[in-house]
Amino acid sequence: MGKQNKTAITPTRAEDYPEWYQQVVKASQMADQSPVRGCMVIKPWGYALWENIMRVLDDMFKKTGVKNAYFPIFIPLSFLEKEAEHVEGFAKECAVVTHHRLEKGANGGLEPAGMLNEPLIVRPTSETIIGDSFSKWVSSYRDLPLLINQWANVVRWEMRTRLFLRTSEFLWQEGHTVHATAEEAVERTQMMLEIYARLAEEYLAIPVIKGRKTASERFPGAVDTLCIEAMMQDRKGLQAGTSHFLGQNFSKASEITFQSSIEKEEYAWTTSWGASTRLIGGLIMTHGDDDGIILPPRVASSHVVLMPIIRKPEDRMNIMMYVESLAKELKDKFYHHCPLEVEIDDRDIGGARGWEWIKKGIPLRVEIGPRDIADNSVYVGRRDKGHRNRTSIKRDRFVGEITHILDEIQQTLFDRALLFRKTHSITLDDKLRCAAFRNHSTYEKYAPYGTGG
């Protein structure tokens, strides 16, 4: 039997894909389980990635006229009851606040006290509470369109949770807009879907398919729901962003009316759209390998780590001067309008240091020892290639070409994911072929891990 290659993550994707995912999240230092069931602690490496995603999306939103605001996390129960289909869709996932203080109980422990006059729902989504504000902000067609986004957390009480993919509390953005006509609202719905697709493909290097949800899968209360979906390495689809045309359903529930140009009072047309930290889970499952995650450079938490190789104490000063000089030179460069993010890791922990950065998915690892300094070179490893695939590059050339190298990695990740999707996709153009595909033997051939998202 041939010698098996060592991998940093066990089990491998082929052995147990769900468990591989959990181990990658842990090994990459993206997030930890929380003492609160179903919630997660996002660690600095993971939160830096989310910050970069937020920055990209926020810039795209603002270029279309959207402004940020913030609304309460608590929603009166009566607000949800105004839109019957909406409350029915979220009822089983709602966390409810019924008391407003704690008091010492008879047994010495703390007990809830001070029952609220009306229960408050911890925000599962904000259409109703934002609609209440919009009803006060809008009175004339001159107030439209109203284009608002908020960055927030939401709570949906999930029974089966997985870090980033499905948690009881998660971070997201939710956009809400008000329009004078249905046509304008539909146009905005499509516009925001295109923004999500651009984020996924140009920044996360995830090829997506844009489509329309069936009536049974629509957002509760929506007239139409558009979405982007991507194929993960287990051949399942992951919903990565949604945009909803709400018609006049929520404007009627919240009394969002305006005086038209012909002085007629009309109900407004609204949209909502959102993307969440689920994108990080999708990124991991699209690009990760059996050594950890692979971060697309355009959203990476950091771009390059410099690792000095110091075997003799007397070499430390000279090597660190070289490393710090190189770091300063790199930090002065920009990658897609943002400064290069550079790490210096001089910990003396042997080979574990390099493996840690491989598992964390940093795009470039650079080793620098006495021989490299003597040759004015650096020893570079790319995360999109095998861990043994490293190359000596002259320092000046590396500094001059680093942004090009990062772009190469970005494109490689996208091309690799697109090829995977094409390889594992077939076209079903009639009901008979669809029925045949659902047959066990045919189905197993094309989707050995099943379907769903």
N, C-alpha and C positions, 0 to 999 in steps of 0.2 A: 504494500500500500504506500502511495506517495506521501511525502510530508505535507501536512496541511499548513497553509499560510496562517500566521498569527493575526488575530484581529483584536482591536481594542475593546469592542463591544461584544458581549455574549448575553443572550443568544444572538446569532446572526439573523438577518432579515429572512433568509430561507428557512431557518429553523423555527422561529416564532416571531412573526412580524409585530403583533401587538406588544409583546414583552420587549422586543428590540427597541421599539419606539420609547417605551417608558425608561429604559436604560440609557438611551441616547440623551433624553432630556436631562436626566440626572448627571451623566458623565460630562455633558457639555456645560454644566453649571448655568443652565438657563432658568430653571425653576425647581422648587421643592414642594413637597406636600405640606399642607397647612394643618395645624391642630383642629381647625374647623373643617368638618367633613365636606368634601366637594370643592373646597377653595384651594388656591395655590399661592405660594410666595414666589414672586418673580424676582430673581436675583439680578444684580447689576448687569451681567453680561446679556441676559435676556431683555432687561428693560432698556438697555442702550439700543438693542435691535428694534424694539417697539417705538422708541423715540425717533429713530430714523424713518420708520414707516409713517409715523404721525407727521413728521416734518414734510415728507414728500406729499402725502395726501392733503395736508393743510394748505400747502402752497398751490396744489392743483385746484382745490375748492375755491380759494380766494381769487384765483384768476378768473373764475366764472361769476364773481360778485357775491359769493357766500361770506357771511360774517359769523364769528363765534359768539356764543352766549352760554349761560349755564342756568339750569332749572333744578328744582328740588328733587332729592332722591325719594321723598315720600309723596305718595299719590293717594288722595282720599278715595276710599272704596266707591263712593258715589260717582266719581269721575269715570272709573272703568265701566260702571253699570250703564252709562249713557250709550255705549256702543256695544250692543249685545253680542255680535259675532266676535268682536275684539276680546271681550272679557271671557267668553267661552274658550277662545283659543289659548289664553294664558292662565286660566283659573287654577289648573292643577300644578302650575309652576310657581305660584306667587308665595312670597314670604310676607307675613302679615304682622304688623305691630299693633298690639292691643292695649299696652300699658305705657306710662311715661315715667315711672320711677321704680326704685327698689327699696324695700324696707326689710328690717330684720324680722325674721319669722319666729314662731314659737320655739323651734328647735335650734335657734341661734344662727341659721343660715339666712341668705338673702332670698326674698320672694318678690315677684312683680306686684306692684300696687299702683293705684291711680289709673283706673281704666279710662281709656279715651272715649269721648262721646261718639267718635266714628273711627273705625279701624283704618290704619294707613297701610298701603301696599308699598313694599320696597321696590323701587323702579325695576320692572321687567323690560320696559320700553316706555317712551315718553309722549306718544301721540296725544294722549288725553290731557296731561298736565301742560304741555306746550300749547295745545289747542286752546286752553283757557286763556293763556297770555295772548295768543294771536287774536282771539276774539276782541281783546281790548286794544291791540295795536293797529288793527285794520278797521277802517271805516269807509274809505274811498278807494276807487280804482287807482288813484294817485299813490296810494300806499303799496301798490303791488308792482312787481312781484316782491315778496318777502322771502329772503333766502337766509336760513339760519342753520348752523351746525353746533353741536356740543360734543366735547370730549368728556367721557364719564365712565362710571362703572354701572353695571346692571346685575340684578340677581334673578336667576331662574332656577328653582329648586330641582336640580337634576338628580335622578336616582342612580345612574351609572355615569361616572365621571372619568375623564382622562385629561391630564395636564394640557392646557392650551386648546385642545379640541372641544371639550365639553366640560365646563366647570360651573358650579352653582353661582359663582361671581366671576365676571370677566370684564375686561376693559374694552371699550369700543368708541366709535364715533357714530352719532346718529344725526342725519341731516333732515330738516323739515322745511318745506317751502309752501308758499301760498300763491295762487295765480288767479287771474281774472277769467281765463278760458281753459277749457279742457285741453285744447291743442298745446298751449304753453306748458301745462303740467305734464303732458305726455312727452313733450320734447325734453323737459328737465329730467324726467325719469330715465330716458334713453341716454342723455348726456352723462348722468352720474354713473350709469352702467359702464359707459366707455372709459370713464376715469378709473374705475376699479379694474377694468381689463388692462388698461395701460400700466397701472401700478403693478399688477401681477406679472405681466410679460416683460416690461422694460426695467423694472427694479428688482422684483423677486425672482425673475428668470423662470416663471411658472407659466407655461402655455395654458390658455383657458379656452373654454367653449362658452359662448354667450347664448342664452336661451330664455325661454319663458316657462314659468312653473304651471303645472296643471291646476285646475280649480281647487282640488283637494290639498294641494301643497302651497297655495298662496298664503301670504301673510294675513293673519286674521283681520278682516275688515277691508282688505284691499280689493280693488277692481282688477288689478293686474300686477303680477310680480315678475320682474326680470332678474336674472342671476348670472353669475359666472361660476363655472365648475371646472375643476382640474382633476386629472387622473393621478392618483398616488401610486407608489411602487407596489402596493398590494392590489393594484388594478381596480380600486374602488374610486368613485367620484367623491370629491369634497366640495361642498358649497363654500365659496370664498368671498362672496359679497352679493348683496341684494339691493334692488331699487324698486320701490313700490309706487304705482299710480293709485291713489286712494279715492279718486273721483270726488264726490261731495259727501261721502259717508261721514268723515270725521268733522267736516265743517258744519254739517247739520247737527251732529252730536254736541259740538262745542259752540254752536252759534257763531261761526266765523262768516260774517256777511259784509258786503261792501256796496257802496252807492256807485252804480255804473256810470259811464259817460253820458248815458241818456236818463240819468237820475232815477234808475230803477234799482231797488234793493235785491241783491242776488247772493246766493251762497257761493263761496269761493271753491276753487279746485286745489287739492293739496297732494303733496308727495312726501315720502320718507325714504331714506336710504341709509345703509349701514355696513360697516366692516369692523371686525374685532380682532382680538389677539389669537383667534383661530388661524389667522394668516400665518402666524409663527409655526403652529403645528403643521400647516400645509407645506411651509417651506422645508421643515425638517423631513417630512415624509416624501417630498419631491426630490430633494438633493442629498439626503443623508446616505452614508454607506456604512459598512461594518466596522469602520473606525470612528464614527461619530457624525456630527453635522458638517455641512459644507455651506458657508455663508456666501451668498452673492455679494460681490464687492460693493455694489451701489447702495446696499442697506446694511452692510456688515457693521457689527459693533466696533470693530477696529480693523484696519487694513493689513498691518504688518507688525510682526513681533521680531525684535532684535535680541538674539541670544548669544551673549559673549561666552566663549569657551576659554575658561581660565583654569589651567592645570597647575600653575606655579604662582605663589603669592606675589612674587616679584613682577609678574606680567600684568597684574590687575590694573595698575594705574594707566599703563600705556593702552591696554585693550579698551578700558572704559572711556578713555578720552576719545578714542577712535569711534566707539559706539555712540557716545553722546553727540559727537560732531556729525555723524551720519544721521542720527535722529533729528537733529536740528535742521539739517538740510532737507530731509523728507517732510518735516512738518511745515516747511515753507511752501510746499507744493499743494496744488488743489486738484481734487478729483471730482469732476462733474460739479464744479462750483462750491465744493466743500473742502476744508482742509483735510489732508491725509491724517488719519488717526494712527499713531505709532506707539507701540508698547516696547518697553525694555524689561527683559526678564533675566536678571543675573543670579537667580537662586541656584545654589549648588545642590541639586537633587538628581543629578545624573540624567539618564535617558527619560525619566518620568516627566521632565520638563517639556521636552519636545512632544511627547505623547499627549500631554495635557492640552497643548495648543492644537494638535491635530483633532482631538475630540471636540474642542470648542469651535473648530471650523474656521479659524482665521485664514484669510486667503493666502497670505505669504508668511513663511517662516525663514528667518535669515540668521545663519550661524556665522560668528566672527571669532577667529582664533589668531594666534601669532603668525601662522603661515599666510592666512588671508590678508592680514595687515601688511606683511612683507611684500605681498603681490598686489597690494591695493585692490583686493577683490572681496567679494562676499559670497557665501555659499547658500543658495536659495532653494527652498522647497515650495511647490505650489500645492494648495489643498485639492485642486481638481485632478491632481495626478497622484500616483501611488506614493506612500511615505518614503520609499527608497529612492524615488526619482528626484534627485537634487542636482543642481548645476552651479559651477563656479562662474561668476559674472564679475567683470571689472566694475568697481564702485561707480565710476562716472556713468558708465553705460546703464547700470541698474537704476541710478537716480533719474537719468534721462528717460528711461523706458518704463518706469514702474506703472504709470497710469495706463500705458498701452497693455502691459501685462495683465493688469486688473481687468481691463476691458475684454481681453482674451478669455479670462476665467469666466467672466459674466456671460459671454456668448457661448462658451463651451457648455455651461450649465443649462442654458436655455435649449441649445441644440440637442443635448443629451436627453432632456425631459421630453422634448417634442418627438424625438425618434422613438422613445419608449411608448408614448401615447399612440403614435401611428402604428407601431408594431403590434400593439395589443388592442387595436380597434377594428371593427368590421362595420359595414353599412348594411342595415336591415331596411329594405325599401318596400316591403309588403307584409301583411299579417301572417302569411304562411311561413316566411323566412323567420319572422319574429318568434312564432310558435316553435319552430324547429330549434332556434337558438336556446329557447327555454328548456328544451329537452335536456335531460341530465348529462348525457355523454357530450353533446355539442357544447353545452353550457360550461362544463368543466374544462373543455379544451381551451376556451377563450377567456374564462374568468375563474381560475382555480380557487381564488380566495373569496368568491361571491361578489355581490353587488351592493350598492347602497352608499350612503355618505355619512 
